[in-house]
Amino acid sequence: MTKKGVLLVVSGPSGAGKGTVIRDAMERDKSFYYSVSATTRAPRAGEIDRVNYHFVTRERFEEFIRDGAVVEHTEYSQNYYGTLRSETEGKCDDGFNVILEIEVDGASQIKKKFPEAVSVMILPPDFKTLENRLRSRGTNTEEDIKRRLDRAREEMKFYGDYDYLIVNYDNEVRAAADELISIVKCEHMRTLRNPDFPAEFFNLNNN
Ligand code: 5GP
């Protein structure tokens, strides 16, 4: 029997380095599946439709909401973002550890719908580092940077709602990715996630 995968919600302010940490973990651990979200924001340089996001119009996104095609959604920096039902359904049952890289509002919607989901907040070591990272990206306007920093302050209020914290220090991506992999390993060892084990141990199902 395939063991059910973990539904893993990963949040953190824009500039925390979530994407880099997740990519590093996924390169080394093939049990992860990355849920590709839908968004109405424009692609950044180098971003590919259906790889980074499903880039859609506002009209299309509003159709998704009406049709129940998104399991959670929010508005962030004046754009819609949402997790597509088609990206998550069945993947955990197939044994994949499904990563939802989403912000705090979406994370709380997921926790309500799927209480067994595990939530991780990835943070830079301090606020100044966050600001430096956003500026060095060079892909955001000054106004956008300010909006993202304000949003980061707001997101920190939800810190206590998360199950785990990972601090992503500069030049320590591998260490942060190792922590993400460890969290999933530990979650798989929970007795709650292995309810049939006592029966298997005594071979009760084969009699
Ligand atoms: P960015 O524009 O930097 O790619 O993403 C902005 C924020 O939206 C990030 O915090 C990212 O994690 C979040 N985000 C991306 N996809 C989703 C989603 O499907 N749902 C929600 N709620 N947030 C998302």
Boltz pocket constraint, residues with backbone or C-beta under 6 A from the ligand:
constraints:
  - pocket:
      binder: B
      contacts: [[A, 10], [A, 11], [A, 12], [A, 13], [A, 14], [A, 37], [A, 38], [A, 41], [A, 72], [A, 73], [A, 74], [A, 76], [A, 81], [A, 82], [A, 83], [A, 84], [A, 101], [A, 102], [A, 103], [A, 104], [A, 105], [A, 106], [A, 107]]
      max_distance: 6.0
